[in-house]
Amino acid sequence: MLFNDIIVAPATPTGGAIAIVRIEGEGAIGLCDTLFRPTREGLRLADMKGYTMAHGLIVEGERRVDDVVVSLYRAPHSYTGGDMVEIACHGSAYVVGEIVRLAVEAGARTATAGEFTKRAFLAGKMDLSQAEAVADVIAADSRAALTMADTQLRGAYSAALAALRGELLHLAALLELELDFGEEDVEFADRGALVELLDRIENEIVRLKDSFATGNAIKRGVAVAIVGAPNVGKSTLLNRIVGEDRAMVSDIAGTTRDTIEESVAIDGVMFRFIDTAGLHDTADRLESMGIERTRKALGDAGIVVEMFEQVGEDFVSVVAEQKIVRVLNKIDLRAGESARELPEGWVAISAKQGVGVEQLLVALRGCVDTSDVMRGEAVVSNSRHHEALLRAEESLQRARRGLTDGLSTDLVAQDVREVLEAIGTITGEVSSQEILAHVFSKFCIGK
C-alpha cells in the first residue's frame, strides 16, 4: 500500500549534537531535491540509488540553513515500504524546525504520532504486534525490557501466534466443511481428536496469557513496596538503594506521609521502589491519608519488602501472587545480630551503614524469573494483547464444552471463529480504525 501524501517529522529529540528529519511518501525524493544543494556539482537525489548518502546544504533560496548528510531509501526497500529520505543535521531545535518548515512549504505535511510505523504496518513490512514492539524498544529502560521488546520486534511472538492461528484455521475448515454437508449428517473429524486439539491450543494461549504478569512488570518496572512500622528505616533503605537522599529521614516517627517512588536497575531488570508511610493507628488526618496510600501501594506491588526491628512482629496482609522479602534492619545496633539464624526468606541489614543491602538486592532479583525472556521466548507485555488472549481463552472453553456436550457444529464453529478473531486483533489480521488509532496514538512523532 503506497501513500500519495508526503509526511515530515523529526525522528530524534532535539538538543543533541545530531538530529534526523525524516521525509516519506510518493514524491518525497523530488521534494528534497528542491531543498538540498549537494556538495558534488550536478548531483540530484532523484538520480541516486537506494541505500546511498550525499553531503550538502539545506537552503532556502540563497540562504544556507544547515550542513547536512542525506540518506536515501527507495520503495519498497525502506522502513515504511515507500520512498524515504532522512536528513542528518545539527541538533539545534531551530535548525530542525527550519527544515521541517521548508518541507511543509514545499508540499509535505507534519506526520502524526506513529505515522511512519503505521505506514510500515499497512504496507506489510511488519504485523501489528511488531509495530507495537517498536514503541517498546524505544521505551525500554532495562536489558530485560529491551530483550523482550526485541524478541517481539523480530517476530518470535508473531510466529507463536501464527502457529496457533494455523491450527485453529485447520479446525475451523473441518467444522465449516461439515456445515456444507449438514443435511448428510457427515463428520469430517473425530470429535475426540478435535477436543485434544483444542486442549493443546488452549494450553498455549493460557501460557501466553499467564506470562503477562512477568512481561508487564518487566516492561513497566517491577513494583516493590517497602512497608513497616514508623521509624523502622524504610526511607533510609530507599536512599541507600538509590544512592542519594531521595526521601527525608529523621528520628521522628511519621516523617514520611506520602509514597515516594524511585527506579533502579538490578541485574538487567528495572525495579520501582516505593517508600511508604509507616503502618500504625493514628488520629492525624495527614498521616491517615499517607497510610491509605501505603495500603494502595501495597496492593499494587509485585514484591513487598517488610521491614522489622526484631523477629516476631506482626506481618502485613498480602495477596497470594505477591513475593515477600522480610528484612531485619538496624543490626548495627545489636552486636552479632547479622550472624544469627533467621527464618527462611529473611535478610539482615543495616540500611544506615549499607550492611546486607547487596544481599537484599540479590534476593529481590531472585523474585523475578526472566529465563523465558532471556531465552527469546514469546512473553506478553501488552495489556491489549492480554485482553485478546482472555477473550480467546473464553471462546476456546466454550468450543470445547460444545464438542464434548454434542452441540451443533454451527455453534462450535462460531466459537472457533471468535478465537481466530481475538488472535487476529493482536497481529493485525483483524483490525479496525479504532484499534489502529489506539495503538499508534501512543507513539512519538517521527517514528
C-alpha positions in Angstrom: 0.0 0.0 0.0 1.5 3.3 -1.1 0.5 6.8 0.1 0.2 9.8 -2.1 0.9 12.4 0.5 4.4 13.3 1.8 5.0 13.5 5.6 7.8 15.0 7.5 8.8 14.9 11.2 11.9 14.9 13.4 13.0 11.3 14.1 15.2 12.3 17.1 14.8 14.6 20.0 16.4 18.0 19.6 19.3 19.2 21.8 21.9 16.6 20.9 24.8 17.1 18.6 23.0 15.5 15.6 19.3 15.3 14.7 17.4 13.4 12.0 14.5 14.7 10.0 12.5 12.0 8.2 10.5 12.7 5.0 8.5 9.9 3.4 5.9 9.4 0.7 5.4 9.3 -3.0 7.4 12.3 -4.3 9.5 12.7 -1.1 12.8 12.4 -3.0 11.8 15.1 -5.6 10.7 17.4 -2.8 14.0 17.0 -1.0 15.8 17.9 -4.3 14.2 21.4 -4.0 15.7 21.9 -0.5 19.1 20.2 -0.9 22.2 21.6 -2.6 24.7 18.8 -2.9 28.4 19.3 -2.5 29.0 17.3 -5.6 28.0 19.5 -8.6 25.2 18.2 -10.8 24.1 15.5 -8.3 20.4 15.0 -7.9 18.8 12.8 -5.2 16.3 11.6 -7.9 19.2 10.0 -9.8 20.7 8.3 -6.7 20.2 4.6 -5.9 18.6 3.5 -2.6 20.8 3.0 0.4 23.2 5.8 -0.6 24.1 9.0 1.1 25.0 12.5 -0.1 26.6 15.5 1.6 25.4 19.1 1.0 23.4 22.0 2.3 19.8 22.6 3.1 19.0 26.0 1.6 16.1 28.5 1.3 16.9 30.3 -1.9 20.5 31.6 -1.4 20.2 31.3 2.4 22.2 28.5 3.9 20.2 26.7 6.6 22.5 23.8 7.6 25.2 21.5 6.5 23.7 18.0 6.3 24.0 14.4 5.2 21.1 12.9 3.3 20.3 9.2 3.4 18.1 7.8 0.6 15.8 4.8 0.7 13.7 3.7 -2.3 10.4 1.8 -2.2 9.8 -0.9 -1.3 13.2 -1.3 0.4 12.6 1.1 3.3 11.3 1.1 6.8 7.9 2.2 5.6 7.9 0.5 2.2 7.7 3.9 0.4 10.3 6.4 -0.8 12.0 7.9 2.2 14.8 10.5 2.9 16.5 11.0 6.2 18.3 14.3 6.7 21.0 14.3 9.4 21.5 17.8 10.6 22.9 19.6 13.6 20.7 19.1 16.7 19.6 22.7 17.2 15.8 23.0 17.7 15.9 26.0 15.4 17.6 24.1 12.6 15.3 21.1 12.8 12.3 23.4 12.9 13.5 25.3 9.8 14.0 22.0 7.8 10.5 20.8 8.8 9.0 24.2 7.8 10.7 24.2 4.4 9.5 20.7 3.7 5.9 21.7 4.6 6.1 24.8 2.4 7.3 22.5 -0.4 4.2 20.3 -0.1 4.7 17.9 2.8 2.6 17.8 5.9 3.7 17.1 9.5 3.4 13.4 10.4 1.0 12.3 13.1 2.2 10.2 16.1 3.5 6.9 14.9 2.6 7.5 11.3 5.8 6.2 9.8 5.4 2.9 11.6 1.7 2.8 10.8 2.6 3.1 7.1 5.1 0.2 7.6 2.3 -1.9 9.0 -0.2 -1.1 6.3 2.5 -1.8 3.7 3.0 -5.2 5.1 6.5 -4.6 6.4 5.5 -5.8 9.9 2.4 -7.0 11.7 0.7 -5.0 14.4 2.4 -6.7 17.3 5.8 -6.0 15.7 4.7 -2.3 15.2 3.8 -2.1 18.9 7.2 -3.6 19.7 8.9 -0.6 18.0 7.5 1.7 20.7 8.5 -0.8 23.4 12.1 -0.8 22.1 12.2 3.0 22.3 10.8 3.0 25.8 12.9 0.1 27.1 14.8 1.1 30.3 16.5 -2.2 31.2 18.2 -5.2 29.5 15.2 -7.5 30.1 12.7 -5.0 28.8 14.8 -4.5 25.6 15.3 -8.2 25.1 11.6 -8.8 25.4 10.7 -6.0 23.0 13.4 -7.1 20.5 12.0 -10.7 20.6 8.6 -9.3 19.7 10.0 -7.0 17.0 11.9 -9.8 15.4 8.7 -11.8 15.0 9.1 -14.6 17.6 5.9 -13.6 19.3 4.1 -13.4 15.9 5.4 -16.8 14.9 3.9 -18.3 18.1 0.6 -16.7 17.4 0.7 -17.7 13.7 1.2 -21.4 14.7 -1.8 -21.2 16.9 -3.8 -19.5 14.2 -2.8 -22.1 11.7 -4.1 -25.0 13.9 -7.3 -23.1 14.5 -7.8 -22.4 10.8 -7.4 -26.2 10.2 -10.0 -26.9 12.9 -12.4 -24.2 11.5 -12.0 -25.6 8.0 -13.1 -29.1 9.2 -16.1 -27.6 11.0 -17.1 -25.4 8.1 -16.9 -28.4 5.8 -19.3 -30.3 8.0 -21.7 -27.4 7.8 -21.6 -27.5 4.0 -22.7 -31.1 4.2 -25.0 -30.6 7.2 -28.0 -32.4 5.6 -26.0 -35.5 5.1 -25.0 -35.8 8.8 -21.3 -36.1 7.9 -18.4 -35.7 10.4 -15.0 -34.9 8.8 -13.1 -35.1 12.1 -13.2 -37.3 15.1 -14.7 -35.3 18.0 -12.2 -36.7 20.4 -9.3 -35.6 18.2 -10.8 -32.1 18.0 -11.1 -31.8 21.8 -7.4 -32.8 22.1 -6.5 -30.1 19.5 -8.5 -27.5 21.4 -6.8 -28.6 24.7 -3.3 -28.1 23.1 -4.2 -24.7 21.7 -5.8 -23.6 25.0 -2.6 -24.7 26.9 -0.5 -22.4 24.7 -2.9 -19.5 25.0 -3.0 -19.9 28.8 0.8 -20.0 28.9 0.9 -16.7 26.9 -1.8 -15.1 29.0 -0.1 -16.1 32.2 3.2 -14.7 31.0 1.6 -11.2 31.1 2.3 -10.8 34.9 6.0 -11.1 34.3 6.1 -9.3 31.0 4.1 -6.3 32.2 6.2 -6.0 35.3 9.5 -6.1 33.3 8.1 -3.5 30.8 6.9 -1.1 33.4 9.3 -1.9 36.2 8.7 -4.4 39.0 6.9 -2.5 41.8 8.5 -3.1 45.2 6.6 -1.6 48.2 8.8 -1.0 51.3 6.5 -1.3 54.3 6.8 -1.4 58.0 6.2 0.4 61.3 7.1 4.1 61.6 10.8 4.8 62.0 11.9 1.3 61.1 14.3 2.6 58.4 12.2 2.5 55.2 13.3 5.9 53.9 16.9 5.1 54.9 16.8 1.9 52.9 15.3 3.7 49.8 18.1 6.3 50.0 20.7 3.6 50.3 19.4 1.7 47.3 19.0 4.8 45.1 22.4 6.2 46.2 21.1 9.6 47.1 19.0 11.4 49.7 15.7 10.9 47.9 13.5 10.5 51.0 13.6 12.7 54.1 15.0 10.8 57.1 14.6 11.7 60.8 14.2 10.1 64.2 10.7 11.5 64.4 8.1 8.7 63.7 5.7 9.5 60.9 8.2 11.7 58.9 7.1 10.0 55.6 3.5 10.9 54.9 3.2 10.1 51.3 4.6 7.4 48.9 7.9 8.2 47.2 9.0 6.2 44.2 12.4 5.7 42.6 13.6 3.2 39.9 16.8 1.2 40.0 18.1 -1.4 37.6 19.2 -4.7 39.2 21.0 -7.2 37.0 19.1 -6.2 33.9 15.7 -5.7 35.4 14.1 -2.3 36.4 12.6 -2.2 39.9 10.3 0.6 41.1 10.9 1.1 44.8 8.1 2.7 46.7 8.8 4.2 50.1 5.6 4.3 52.1 4.2 5.9 55.3 4.6 3.8 58.4 1.7 1.4 59.2 0.1 2.3 62.5 -3.1 3.6 64.1 -3.2 7.4 64.2 -5.7 10.3 64.6 -3.6 12.6 62.5 -5.5 13.3 59.3 -2.4 13.7 57.1 -0.8 10.6 58.4 -4.0 8.7 57.8 -4.0 9.8 54.2 -0.4 8.6 53.8 -1.3 5.2 55.4 -4.2 4.8 52.9 -1.8 5.4 50.1 0.6 2.9 51.6 -2.2 0.3 51.6 -2.9 1.0 47.9 0.8 0.8 47.0 1.0 -2.5 48.9 -1.9 -3.9 46.9 -0.4 -2.8 43.6 3.1 -4.1 44.3 4.6 -7.3 42.8 7.1 -7.6 45.6 6.7 -6.5 49.3 9.7 -5.7 51.4 8.6 -5.9 55.1 11.0 -4.2 57.4 11.3 -5.1 61.1 13.5 -4.2 64.1 13.0 -7.7 65.6 11.8 -11.1 64.5 8.3 -12.0 65.7 6.5 -8.7 64.9 3.2 -8.9 63.0 3.2 -9.3 59.2 1.2 -7.2 56.8 -1.6 -8.7 54.8 -0.6 -9.6 51.2 -2.2 -11.3 48.3 -1.2 -14.7 47.1 0.6 -13.6 43.9 2.9 -11.2 45.7 6.5 -12.2 46.6 7.6 -11.3 50.2 11.1 -10.4 51.4 11.3 -9.8 55.1 14.1 -7.6 56.4 15.6 -7.3 59.9 17.0 -3.8 60.0 19.4 -1.9 62.4 21.7 -4.9 63.0 24.4 -2.3 63.6 22.7 -1.6 66.9 22.8 -5.2 68.1 26.2 -6.9 68.1 26.2 -10.3 66.4 22.7 -9.9 65.0 23.8 -10.3 61.4 25.1 -13.8 62.2 22.0 -15.0 64.0 20.0 -17.7 62.2 17.0 -16.0 60.6 13.8 -17.7 59.3 13.7 -18.5 55.6 13.0 -15.5 53.4 14.6 -13.0 55.8 17.6 -10.8 55.2 19.5 -9.0 57.9 20.7 -5.5 57.1 21.8 -2.1 58.4 20.2 0.4 56.0 22.2 3.1 57.7 25.6 1.6 57.1 24.7 -0.4 54.0 25.5 -3.8 55.5 23.5 -6.6 53.9 21.9 -4.3 51.3 23.6 -6.2 48.4 22.2 -9.5 49.7 18.7 -7.8 49.8 19.1 -6.7 46.1 20.1 -10.3 45.2 17.0 -11.6 47.0 14.8 -9.1 45.1 16.3 -10.0 41.7 15.6 -13.7 42.5 11.9 -12.9 42.8 11.7 -12.1 39.1 12.1 -15.1 36.7 13.4 -13.7 33.4 14.6 -17.0 32.0 11.9 -17.2 29.3 12.6 -13.6 28.3 16.3 -14.1 28.1 15.9 -17.3 26.0 13.9 -15.2 23.5 10.6 -17.0 24.1 7.3 -15.2 23.5 6.2 -13.2 26.6 3.2 -11.0 26.7 3.8 -7.5 28.0 0.9 -5.5 26.2 -2.4 -5.2 28.0 -4.3 -5.1 24.7 -2.8 -8.5 23.8 -3.6 -9.8 27.3 -7.3 -8.8 26.9 -7.4 -10.5 23.5 -5.9 -13.7 24.9 -8.5 -13.7 27.7 -11.3 -13.5 25.1 -9.6 -16.3 23.1 -9.5 -18.5 26.2 -13.1 -18.0 27.0 -14.2 -18.8 23.4 -12.0 -21.9 23.4 -13.5 -23.2 26.6 -17.0 -22.7 25.1 -15.9 -24.5 21.9 -14.5 -27.5 23.9 -17.6 -27.7 26.0 -19.7 -27.6 22.9 -17.8 -30.5 21.4 -18.0 -32.7 24.5 -21.7 -31.9 25.1 -22.6 -32.6 21.5 -23.7 -29.1 20.5 -24.4 -28.4 16.9 -21.5 -27.8 14.6 -22.5 -24.2 13.7 -22.4 -23.2 17.4 -18.9 -24.7 17.9 -17.7 -23.2 14.6 -18.8 -19.7 15.8 -16.8 -20.1 19.0 -13.7 -21.1 17.0 -14.2 -18.1 14.7 -14.2 -15.8 17.8 -10.9 -17.3 18.9 -9.4 -16.6 15.4 -10.7 -13.0 15.6 -9.3 -12.4 19.1 -5.8 -13.7 18.0 -6.1 -11.7 14.7 -6.5 -8.5 16.6 -3.1 -9.0 18.2 -1.2 -9.4 14.9 -3.5 -7.1 12.8 -5.1 -9.7 10.5 -8.3 -8.4 12.2 -8.2 -4.7 12.8 -10.2 -1.5 12.7 -9.5 2.2 12.5 -10.3 2.3 16.2 -7.7 -0.3 17.1 -5.0 1.3 14.9 -5.8 4.8 16.3 -5.4 3.4 19.8 -2.1 1.6 19.0 -0.3 4.4 17.1 -1.5 7.3 19.3 1.0 6.0 21.9 3.9 6.5 19.5 6.2 9.6 19.4 6.1 11.9 16.4 8.7 10.8 13.8 8.5 7.1 14.4 
